[in-house]
């Protein structure tokens, strides 16, 4: 049987009761850090939210990255002018927010696809051993 990856326990799907609240917590932490760093960054406040999307998409079940993207996009509207309002009035800010959502959804989809092979070989190992005689010796 093949040896599991060293960090394979991180890539196992956690139950929804852990994954979704943890995703919400990660986005809340990103929001808090962004509020703290806002005076220094003030260009576009996307950086910390990308980290929340990547971490939740890599560690938790399918859908966590998408949830992080949706929550982050909603919270990002508070940072875009007019600040404190959920309405985005500037066309360049709308475009930047649309690009953030597109990249966030793409990252979530990519991380979901990358996580599938981590658990796949263990489930398919008996089938592969039957089909390939070379693998029967191991």
C-alpha positions in Angstrom: 0.0 0.0 0.0 1.4 3.5 -0.8 2.5 5.7 2.0 0.2 8.6 2.7 1.4 12.1 2.1 3.0 13.8 5.1 0.3 16.5 5.2 -2.5 14.3 3.9 -4.4 14.7 7.2 -4.8 18.4 6.3 -6.4 17.6 3.0 -9.0 15.2 4.3 -12.5 16.6 4.1 -13.6 17.9 7.5 -17.3 17.6 8.4 -19.5 20.5 7.4 -20.1 21.3 11.1 -16.4 22.2 11.4 -15.6 23.4 7.8 -18.2 26.1 7.4 -17.8 27.8 10.8 -14.1 27.6 10.4 -14.4 29.3 7.0 -16.5 32.0 8.5 -13.9 32.5 11.2 -11.1 32.7 8.7 -13.0 35.4 6.7 -13.7 37.3 10.0 -10.0 37.2 10.9 -9.1 38.5 7.4 -11.7 41.2 7.9 -10.2 42.2 11.2 -6.7 42.2 9.9 -7.7 44.2 6.9 -9.4 46.8 9.2 -6.3 47.0 11.3 -4.0 47.4 8.2 -6.4 49.7 6.3 -4.5 52.9 7.1 -1.3 51.5 5.5 -2.8 49.6 2.5 -5.7 51.7 1.2 -5.2 50.7 -2.5 -7.4 47.6 -2.8 -8.1 45.6 0.3 -8.1 42.1 -1.3 -4.9 40.6 0.0 -6.0 39.1 3.3 -9.2 37.9 1.8 -7.3 35.9 -0.8 -5.4 34.2 2.0 -8.8 33.2 3.7 -10.0 31.8 0.4 -6.8 29.8 -0.2 -6.6 28.4 3.4 -10.3 27.4 3.5 -10.2 26.0 0.0 -7.2 23.9 0.8 -8.1 22.7 4.3 -11.8 22.1 4.2 -14.5 20.3 2.2 -15.9 21.2 -1.2 -17.7 24.5 -1.0 -15.6 26.2 1.7 -13.6 28.2 -0.8 -16.8 29.3 -2.5 -18.3 30.3 0.8 -15.1 32.3 1.7 -15.3 34.0 -1.7 -18.9 35.0 -1.3 -18.4 36.3 2.3 -15.2 38.1 1.3 -16.8 39.8 -1.6 -19.6 41.0 0.6 -17.2 42.3 3.2 -15.0 44.0 0.6 -17.9 46.2 -0.5 -17.5 47.9 2.9 -13.9 49.0 2.0 -14.7 50.3 -1.5 -16.0 53.9 -1.9 -18.3 55.0 -0.5 -16.6 53.4 2.5 -19.0 51.8 4.9 -21.7 51.2 2.3 -22.4 48.0 0.4 -23.0 50.0 -2.8 -20.0 50.2 -5.1 -20.4 53.3 -7.3 -17.1 53.5 -9.2 -16.8 51.4 -12.4 -13.1 50.6 -11.7 -14.1 49.4 -8.2 -16.9 47.2 -9.7 -14.4 45.8 -12.1 -11.9 45.1 -9.3 -14.6 43.4 -7.2 -15.7 41.3 -10.2 -12.1 40.2 -10.9 -11.7 39.4 -7.2 -14.8 37.2 -7.3 -13.7 35.5 -10.6 -10.2 34.8 -9.2 -11.6 33.6 -5.9 -14.0 31.2 -7.6 -11.2 30.0 -9.8 -8.9 29.4 -6.8 -11.7 27.5 -5.1 -12.3 25.3 -8.1 -8.6 24.7 -8.5 -8.1 23.8 -4.9 -11.1 21.4 -5.0 -9.6 19.7 -8.0 -6.1 19.5 -6.4 -7.5 17.9 -3.2 -9.3 15.1 -5.0 -6.1 13.2 -5.9 -5.0 13.1 -2.3 -7.8 10.8 -1.2 -8.3 9.1 -4.6 -5.4 6.6 -4.6 -6.4 5.0 -1.3 -9.9 4.4 -2.4 -8.8 3.1 -5.8 -5.9 1.0 -4.7 -7.7 -2.4 -4.6 -9.0 -1.7 -8.2 -5.6 -0.7 -9.4 -4.0 -3.8 -7.9 -6.4 -6.1 -9.7 -5.9 -4.4 -13.1 -2.1 -4.0 -12.9 -0.1 -7.1 -12.0 3.0 -5.1 -11.2 1.2 -3.5 -8.3 0.2 -6.9 -6.8 3.8 -7.5 -5.5 3.7 -4.5 -3.2 
